[in-house]
Amino acid sequence: MINKRLLIKNLLSHNDENSFYDKKLKLSLTSKEGKAKFLKHVCALSNSNPANNSYIIIGIEDEENKIVGVDFYDDSKIQNLVNAYLKNPPKIEYENVPFPRLPRHKVVGLVTIHPNNEITSLLKNAWKYRRDTIYYRRGSNSMPASKNFELKNTNKSIVESIEKSARNNIELTLDGVFDFFNNHKSEYHPQYKVFNEQFVLCWAGEKKILKGKEYFSRVDIELINEQVRLFFSALDEVQINYNKNSFIITEYILLGIEKQEKHYPLEKTIINFKENGKHDIITEFLFEAPQFDEIIIQHIYQNNKLIISKIENKKSLSVLEHEDVLRLPTNYLLCYLHGYLDAGELLKKAKNYIKNIEDKTTYIKYKEAMRVMRKVKYLSLIHISEPTRPY
C-alpha cells in the first residue's frame, strides 16, 4: 500500500510541476472555466503518462510550495465528469489526505490519474477548449498537441521509484494511529479497528443519544495505511456500524421549520476490505426530501431574498434579520428541496458575509447546505419541476 501523505511529500520535493504531476491551490469544479481547466490537465497528464500514474495535488501554494490545504471534498462522482467530457477517459481517484500541521477541517487533495495507454481528447467543447483537441504536458504546461501525436513512455521508471519510496510500513502505520489519537480529544472517542489483518481504520466523533439511537457528530474517519481521510463531517449526525469485512457510515441531516426538525437519512457509505489487500467504497444515496407547507416555504424564500438584497447593497440589517442570517443556509436548503432551484446561487451571494461572522457555525452550515444541494442536483434523485412562482 502507498502512504499517500508520503507520496505527496515525495512529489513536492522530487520535482517542480512536470509531465507527471501538477499542483493547484484549489479546484473550482462549480464553474465552467474551473471544470474545463481541470479536464484539460487530466487529458494532458494522461497522454503524457500512458504507462504510469500521474497526479494532481490540490491545496499547494505554488510559489513557495507551501501546503495550505483545502476543504474535505466528498464528491465521488468526479469520474463521471471525466467520462462525460473526455474520449478514452482515464480512471481517476480523488482522495483527501490529512496533514498534522493543517487545521482539522483541512486536507490535501490528491487526484490520481491511472494509465490507459490510449490517446485521450476532448469529447465535446468545454469552455474555450474545443472538442477533439488532444493535450499533453510540456514541462509544467498543458499544451494542445498536433494531430499526429503519439504516446511515449518517458516517466515510467521515475514515477515507479517515487511510488516505491512511498510504500507504507509498520512504523508509518503505528505513527499514524498515535497521531490520530493525539489529534482527537477523549470526548471524541477515538477508536481503531484492524480489518483482514492488514487495514487499520481509525475514527472519532462526538457521541450523542437521540431518541434512543446512538449518533456521532464531528466525525473523522481515516484509513491509516494509506493516510487517507475517508469521511469528514462538521455538523451532520452519523451512525457507525461495522462487521468482519466492512465499515458502514450512515449520514443524516437535520431539517425542518423551527421546532419541527427531524433527522433524514442522506447517504450510506460502505467500505469493503478484501483479502487481496484492496478495498472499495460503495455509496448509496438515501435522501427523500421532506415536504412542508408551500405558503410557509414561499414566505421563507421571499424573506431570504430580501436579506440577500440588503447584504448585496450593503444596507444595515435589523436585529431579527441578523438572526435570520444564521438560518440562511438551512432555510435555503429547504427552499431548494421545494423547487426553488436558484436557492444555491442566491445563498452564494451571502458567502462572504457569512464567512466573516465571528461564530463560524453558520459558515459550516453554509458549506454543508451547498454540499447537499450539489449531491441532490448531481444524482438527480429528487425530480422537482420548477413551478411558476411570484419571484
C-alpha positions in Angstrom: 0.0 0.0 0.0 1.2 3.5 -0.8 1.2 6.1 2.0 -0.5 9.0 0.3 0.9 11.6 2.6 4.5 10.4 2.0 3.7 10.2 -1.8 2.7 13.9 -1.8 5.8 14.9 0.1 8.0 12.9 -2.4 6.2 14.5 -5.4 6.7 18.0 -4.0 10.3 17.5 -3.1 11.3 15.5 -6.1 10.5 17.9 -8.8 8.6 21.1 -9.7 5.5 20.6 -11.8 6.3 18.5 -14.8 4.9 15.9 -17.2 3.7 13.5 -14.5 2.3 15.8 -11.8 0.7 19.2 -11.3 -0.2 21.2 -8.2 -3.1 23.6 -7.6 -4.1 25.9 -4.8 -7.7 24.7 -5.3 -10.2 23.2 -7.7 -13.3 25.1 -8.9 -15.5 22.4 -10.4 -18.6 24.5 -9.9 -17.6 27.0 -12.7 -17.4 26.2 -16.4 -13.8 27.7 -16.5 -12.6 25.7 -13.5 -14.2 22.5 -14.8 -12.7 22.9 -18.2 -9.2 23.6 -16.9 -9.3 20.5 -14.7 -10.4 18.4 -17.7 -7.5 19.8 -19.8 -4.9 18.9 -17.2 -6.3 15.4 -16.7 -6.3 15.0 -20.5 -2.7 16.3 -20.8 -1.3 14.2 -17.9 -3.0 11.1 -19.2 -1.5 11.5 -22.6 2.0 12.2 -21.2 1.9 9.1 -18.9 0.4 6.2 -20.9 2.2 3.6 -18.8 2.3 5.1 -15.3 0.1 7.0 -12.8 0.1 10.8 -12.9 -1.0 13.1 -10.2 -2.6 16.5 -9.4 -2.1 17.8 -5.8 -4.7 20.3 -4.5 -4.0 22.7 -1.7 -0.5 23.8 -2.5 0.6 27.4 -2.7 2.6 27.4 -5.9 5.4 30.0 -5.3 6.7 28.6 -2.0 5.4 25.0 -2.4 3.6 25.5 0.9 1.0 23.1 2.0 -2.1 25.2 2.8 -4.8 22.5 2.3 -8.4 22.6 1.1 -11.8 21.6 2.5 -12.7 17.9 2.5 -14.2 17.0 -0.8 -16.6 14.1 -0.8 -17.9 14.1 -4.4 -17.0 10.6 -5.5 -18.8 11.3 -8.9 -15.8 13.2 -10.3 -15.1 10.2 -12.6 -18.5 10.9 -14.2 -17.3 14.4 -15.2 -14.2 13.0 -16.8 -16.2 10.3 -18.6 -18.7 12.9 -19.9 -16.1 15.2 -21.4 -13.1 13.1 -22.5 -12.7 10.5 -25.2 -10.8 7.5 -23.9 -11.1 8.8 -20.3 -8.6 7.5 -17.8 -9.7 6.2 -14.5 -9.2 8.8 -11.8 -9.5 8.9 -8.0 -9.8 11.9 -5.7 -8.5 11.3 -2.1 -8.4 13.5 0.9 -5.0 13.3 2.7 -4.7 14.8 6.2 -1.5 16.5 7.3 -0.7 17.0 11.0 0.0 20.7 10.8 -3.2 21.6 8.9 -6.4 22.6 10.8 -8.7 19.6 11.4 -11.1 20.5 8.7 -8.4 20.9 6.0 -6.7 18.2 3.9 -4.6 18.0 0.8 -6.5 16.7 -2.2 -4.8 14.0 -4.3 -6.0 13.2 -7.8 -4.5 10.0 -9.2 -4.8 9.6 -13.0 -4.3 5.9 -13.9 -2.7 5.0 -17.2 -4.9 3.7 -20.0 -2.4 3.5 -23.0 -4.8 5.4 -25.2 -4.8 8.9 -26.6 -7.3 11.0 -24.6 -9.0 14.0 -26.2 -12.0 16.3 -25.5 -15.2 14.6 -26.4 -17.1 17.9 -26.6 -16.5 21.6 -26.1 -15.5 22.7 -22.6 -15.4 26.5 -22.0 -13.0 27.8 -24.6 -11.4 24.4 -25.3 -12.6 22.7 -28.5 -13.8 19.2 -28.9 -11.3 16.6 -30.4 -8.4 18.6 -29.0 -5.5 16.5 -27.7 -3.5 17.9 -24.8 -0.1 16.8 -23.5 2.4 18.1 -20.9 5.4 20.2 -21.9 7.2 20.9 -18.6 4.6 22.4 -16.2 2.2 23.4 -19.1 -0.7 21.6 -20.6 -0.4 22.2 -24.4 -2.5 21.3 -27.4 -0.9 18.6 -29.5 -0.7 18.1 -33.2 -3.0 15.6 -35.0 -0.1 13.1 -35.4 0.6 13.0 -31.7 2.0 9.7 -30.4 2.1 8.3 -26.9 5.6 8.0 -25.3 6.5 6.2 -22.1 9.0 8.7 -20.7 8.2 8.8 -17.0 7.5 5.2 -16.0 10.8 4.5 -14.1 10.8 7.9 -12.3 7.2 7.5 -11.1 7.7 3.9 -10.1 10.7 5.0 -8.0 8.7 7.8 -6.3 5.8 5.4 -5.5 8.2 2.7 -4.2 9.7 5.1 -1.7 6.2 6.0 -0.5 5.2 2.4 0.4 3.8 2.0 3.8 5.4 0.1 6.7 4.7 -0.8 10.3 6.4 2.3 11.7 4.3 4.6 9.5 1.2 2.8 10.4 1.8 2.9 14.2 2.8 6.6 13.9 -0.4 7.2 12.1 -2.5 5.6 14.7 -0.8 7.6 17.5 -1.1 10.8 15.5 -4.8 10.2 15.1 -5.4 9.6 18.8 -3.3 12.5 19.8 -5.1 14.8 17.5 -8.6 13.9 18.8 -9.6 14.7 22.3 -11.0 12.0 24.6 -14.6 13.4 24.3 -14.5 12.4 20.6 -13.9 8.7 21.5 -11.0 7.9 19.1 -11.1 4.2 18.2 -9.3 1.9 15.8 -10.1 -1.4 14.1 -8.0 -3.8 12.1 -9.7 -5.4 9.0 -8.3 -8.6 7.4 -5.1 -8.3 9.5 -3.8 -5.5 7.2 -6.1 -2.5 7.1 -6.1 -0.1 10.1 -9.1 2.2 10.3 -9.4 5.0 12.9 -12.5 7.0 13.6 -13.6 9.6 16.1 -16.7 11.6 16.8 -18.8 13.3 19.5 -21.3 10.7 20.7 -24.9 11.6 21.4 -28.1 9.6 22.0 -31.2 10.9 20.2 -34.5 9.1 20.7 -32.7 6.0 21.9 -30.3 5.8 19.0 -26.6 6.4 19.0 -25.2 9.1 16.7 -21.9 10.8 16.2 -21.2 14.3 15.1 -17.9 16.0 14.1 -16.9 12.6 12.6 -13.5 11.9 11.3 -12.6 8.6 9.7 -9.1 7.7 8.3 -7.6 4.7 6.6 -4.2 4.8 8.4 -2.3 2.5 6.0 -2.7 5.0 3.1 -3.1 8.2 5.2 -6.4 8.9 3.5 -9.4 10.6 5.2 -12.4 8.6 4.1 -15.1 10.7 5.8 -15.4 14.0 7.5 -18.5 15.8 8.8 -18.6 19.0 10.8 -22.3 19.0 11.8 -24.3 16.1 10.4 -25.2 13.2 12.7 -23.8 9.9 11.6 -24.4 6.3 12.6 -21.5 3.9 12.5 -21.6 0.1 12.2 -19.1 -2.5 11.2 -18.6 -6.2 10.7 -15.7 -8.5 9.9 -15.0 -7.1 6.5 -16.9 -3.8 6.2 -17.3 -0.4 7.9 -20.6 1.3 7.4 -21.4 5.0 7.7 -25.0 6.3 7.5 -25.2 10.1 7.3 -28.2 12.1 8.4 -29.2 15.7 8.1 -31.4 17.7 10.4 -34.2 19.5 8.5 -37.4 21.3 9.5 -39.1 24.5 10.4 -38.5 25.9 13.8 -39.1 23.1 16.4 -40.4 20.6 13.8 -36.8 19.5 12.9 -36.1 15.8 12.5 -33.3 13.6 11.1 -33.4 12.4 7.5 -31.0 9.8 6.1 -28.8 11.3 3.4 -26.3 8.7 2.3 -24.8 5.4 3.3 -21.1 4.7 2.7 -19.8 1.1 2.8 -16.1 0.5 2.9 -15.4 -3.1 2.0 -12.0 -4.6 2.8 -10.9 -7.5 0.7 -8.5 -10.4 1.2 -6.3 -9.4 -1.7 -5.1 -6.2 0.0 -7.6 -3.9 -1.7 -10.7 -2.1 -0.6 -13.6 -0.4 -2.3 -16.1 2.2 -1.3 -19.7 2.0 -2.2 -22.1 4.9 -1.7 -25.9 4.7 -1.6 -27.9 7.9 -1.7 -30.9 7.5 0.7 -32.4 11.0 0.8 -36.1 11.7 0.2 -36.9 15.3 0.5 -39.4 16.3 3.3 -42.4 18.5 2.1 -43.6 21.4 4.2 -46.5 23.9 3.8 -45.9 25.6 0.5 -47.1 29.0 1.8 -44.5 28.9 4.7 -41.7 27.9 2.3 -42.6 30.7 -0.1 -42.6 33.2 2.8 -39.1 31.9 3.9 -37.9 32.2 0.3 -39.1 35.8 -0.1 -37.7 36.8 3.4 -34.3 35.2 2.5 -34.3 37.1 -0.8 -34.9 40.4 0.9 -31.9 39.7 3.3 -29.7 38.8 0.4 -30.7 42.0 -1.4 -29.7 44.1 1.7 -26.4 42.3 2.0 -25.6 42.9 -1.7 -26.5 46.6 -1.3 -24.6 46.9 2.0 -27.7 48.0 3.9 -27.9 47.5 7.6 -29.9 44.5 8.9 -32.5 44.6 11.7 -32.0 42.5 14.8 -34.4 39.9 13.5 -32.7 39.9 10.1 -29.4 39.3 11.8 -30.9 36.2 13.5 -32.4 35.1 10.2 -28.9 35.2 8.6 -27.9 32.4 11.0 -30.6 30.3 9.5 -30.0 31.2 5.8 -28.1 28.0 4.9 -30.7 25.7 6.3 -33.7 27.8 5.1 -32.3 28.0 1.5 -31.7 24.2 1.5 -35.4 23.8 2.4 -36.3 26.2 -0.4 -34.2 24.3 -2.9 -35.8 21.0 -1.9 -39.2 22.5 -2.6 -38.4 23.6 -6.1 -36.7 26.9 -5.7 -33.7 25.8 -7.8 -32.0 29.2 -7.7 -31.6 28.9 -3.9 -28.0 27.8 -4.1 -26.9 30.7 -6.3 -28.7 33.2 -4.0 -27.0 31.6 -1.0 -23.6 32.0 -2.6 -24.2 35.8 -2.8 -24.1 35.8 1.1 -21.0 33.6 1.3 -18.5 36.4 2.2 -20.9 38.0 4.7 -21.5 34.6 6.4 -17.8 33.8 6.3 -17.0 36.9 8.2 -19.4 36.2 11.1 -17.3 35.6 14.2 -19.1 32.4 15.2 -18.1 30.0 12.3 -21.1 27.7 12.9 -23.2 29.5 10.2 -20.3 29.2 7.7 -20.0 25.5 8.4 -23.8 25.2 7.8 -23.3 27.1 4.6 -20.8 24.6 3.3 -22.9 21.7 4.4 -26.0 23.1 2.7 -24.1 23.6 -0.6 -22.8 20.1 -0.4 -26.2 18.6 0.0 -27.6 20.7 -2.9 -24.7 19.6 -5.1 -25.4 16.0 -4.3 -29.1 16.2 -4.8 -28.6 18.1 -8.1 -25.9 15.8 -9.3 -27.5 12.5 -8.6 -30.9 13.7 -9.9 -32.7 11.6 -7.3 -35.2 14.3 -6.5 -37.2 15.2 -9.5 -38.7 18.6 -8.8 -40.4 20.6 -11.6 -40.0 24.3 -11.0 -43.5 25.8 -11.0 -44.2 29.4 -11.8 -43.7 31.4 -8.7 -44.2 35.1 -7.8 -40.4 35.9 -7.6 
